[in-house]
Amino acid sequence: MIPAQFDYVRPGDVAEAVRLLAESEEPKVMAGGQSLTPLLRFRLAYPDVVVDLSELTELRGVTDDGEWLRIGAMTTHDEVMHDPLVAAHCGLLAQATRTVADPAVRHRGTLGGSLAHADPAGDLPAVALALGAEFLISGEDGQRTVPASEFFQDYLTTVLDIGDVLTAVRFPKMGGWSFHYEKFSQTAQAWAIVGVAAAVRRDDGNVAEARVGLTNMGSTPIRARQVEEACRGVPAR
């Protein structure tokens, strides 16, 4: 199917991107395009303008931010998977990212694009929620930080408004934690029927703290807090 007609622009910096979005009636942001392109092809989205962030190199890369890792929103899945800082301090994110689609998608798709798309069947929203990630957003009123617990609002819906650009996501360093991401799908490289992101910190042979996020169990990712509480104090293998 052929998409409806729209304008296409590539801003030179975040401020220009914010301005272009705010001036439009029905804009769409393009990061890697792996989620947006199918919506355009099947006419599930009717933007008047598509704002392509691919030229904004300042939104790419992983940096050490004290007790956090700051990951630019335009960092590709492949870059996240192979980054040594992510491997050392946030292994759950690296592991879950390896299950995203296929190599072609992972080379084009971005961390920020996946999270902003907010598909509850996506692998990364549950990880961000479980780990208590923070979303850095630039908009008409300046910059703000939104915790993952407030970012996902409903199916394919986040706190991002017209004129907002997700610039980076911060993940807490999880050194010393055990972790695993498990998803179930009908075929390889498919969307998850259900998935679980889990991380556990041990102390003196027992579970001192647990983080659990659920994929595709509702209209948004779910933090399984009752499970986390039930795990506290349980002997750890």
N, C-alpha and C positions, 0 to 999 in steps of 0.2 A: 504494500500500500504506500502511496506517496504522501508525505507529510503536508500539512497545511502550510501556507506561505508565512514566513517570518523573517525578520531582520537578524543579522548575525554580526556581532562585534567582538573584538579582542581588546580589552582594556590594557593599559600599560602598567597600572599599579592598582592597589586595593582601593584607594580613594576614588579613582575613576570608575572602578567596577561598582562601588556603592552608589555613585552618582547615576550611572547608567541604569542600574536596577530601580532606583527610587523614581526616576523620570518615566519609567514604563508602567503600563497598566497591568500587563500580564507577562512578566519576564520569567525566564528560566535560566538557572546557572548551569553551565556545562563544565565539569571537571574532567574526568576521563571519558565521559560519554557512554559508559557501558550500561547505565540504567536509563539515562534520558533518551538515547537514540531509539530503543524499542517503543517507548511511549510516544515519540514523535511519529514513528513509522505507522503505528496502529491508531494514530489520532486520538490517543488517550490524554494528550496534552496539546493545548492550543496557545502557545506563547506568541506574543507580538514581537519579542526579541529574545534571542539566545545570547547570553553573555559568557563567552568562552574564557576561562581562567588559565588556559594552558601556557600563556606567556609569562605568568607571574611566578618566576623562579624563586622569589623570596618565600613562597608558600610551600617549598619542598625541603625535605631533610629532617634529620633527627638530631636533637641537641640535648645535652645534659643540663637539666634545670634544677639542680639541688636534689631534693627528694622526689623529683618528677622527671619524666622524659617528655620533652615537647616535640611533637611530631607535626610538621606542616601538613595542612589539609590536602595539598596537591601531591604529597608523597605517594608513590604507587604502591600497590600491594607487594609487588616483587621487591621493591626497595625496603619495605618494612620487614619482609621475611628474612632478608639477608643482612640487615643492619646489625653490627656487633653490639651496639648499645641496647637494642631491643632484645637480642638474644641473652644478654647478660642480666638485664633488669626487668624484662617483661615478657618472659617466655611464653606465657599463655596467649598473648597477642600474636606472637610469631607463629605459634602452632595453629591457632584458629585461622590466620590469614592463609596458611597453606591449603586450607580446604575450600577457599573461595574459588568457585568456577573452575577455570582451566588456565594454563600458562598464558595464553593470548590475552585473556581478560585481565589476569593479574599484572601483566606488563602495561596495560593501559588504564585500568581502573585505579581509583585513588581511595585512600583511607577516608578522607573528608567527604568525598562524593558518596561512598557507601553509607556512611553514618548519616549524612544529611538526607539521603533518599529514605532512610528509616523503614525499610521493609522488614517486618518482624521475622520473615524467613531468612533474612541475611545473617551471616555468621558473626559479624563484628559488633552490632548493637548490644547483644547480650554480654559480650566481653567487656565493652565500655561500661555498661551498667554494673556488672558484677565487681569490677575493679574500682568503681567510683571515679571514673575519668572526668575531666573538666573540659568544656568546649569554649574556645576563645572566638568571639564573634565581633566583627567590625560592622557598624551600621551608621545611619545618619546622625545618631546621637553619640557617636564615639564607640569605644570598645567596652565589652562586658564579658564576664565569665559566667557560664551556666553549668551547674553540675549535671552529670548524666541522669540523675534521678528526676530532673526537671526538663531535660532536653526533649525526650520522646513524649509526644502528646497523644497521638492516635495513629491509626493506620496511615503510613506514608506522610505523617504530619509531625513537625517539630516546632520548637519555639522560633525558628527562623522566620522573620517577616520579609516582605518586599523591601529591598534595600540592604538586607543583611548578607554578609559574606562570612562563612566559617573559615577562619584563617589557620587554626591549629587545634590540636587536641592534646591535652596533657594526661599522661598515665602515671600513677604512682609507681615508684620502683618496688619490685616484689622479690628482691633477692632473698633466698632462703626459704621461699614458699614452694610447695609442691603444687602441680597444676595439671589439668588435662581438659581438652575440648573434644567432645564426642558428638557427632551428628549422624542422623539416620536419614537416608534418602533412597529413592527407588532405583536410581542409577548413579554411577560416578559422575561428578561434576554438576550434580543437580542441586536445586534448592533443598534446604533441610525440611523434612517432615517434622522433625523435632531435633533440638540440639541442647547440650548442656555445657556451660563453661564453669569450671570449678577450680578453686584455689584454696589451699589449706596451709596454715602456719602451725607447726608443731612446737610444743614446749614440754620438756620433761616427759616425753612419751605420749602426750595427749594432744588432742586438737585444741589449740589455744584460740584460733579464729578461722572461720571459713567464709568464702565468698562464692555464691552460686548464682549464675544467670541462665535464664531459659530462653531458647530460640523457638519462635513460631508456636508459642503456647497462648497467644493472645494477640490483640491488635497492636501491642507494643512489646518490646522485650520485657521480661519479668525478672525481678530480683527475688529469689526464693529465701526470704529472711527467716521463715519458720524452719526451713531445712538448715540454714546456717546456725540458728540457735540450738537445734537438736544435735548438731555435730559438736558443739562446744563441750569440751571435757571428755569426749569419747577417746578411748585408747587408739593411738595411731599406729598403723603397721609400719 
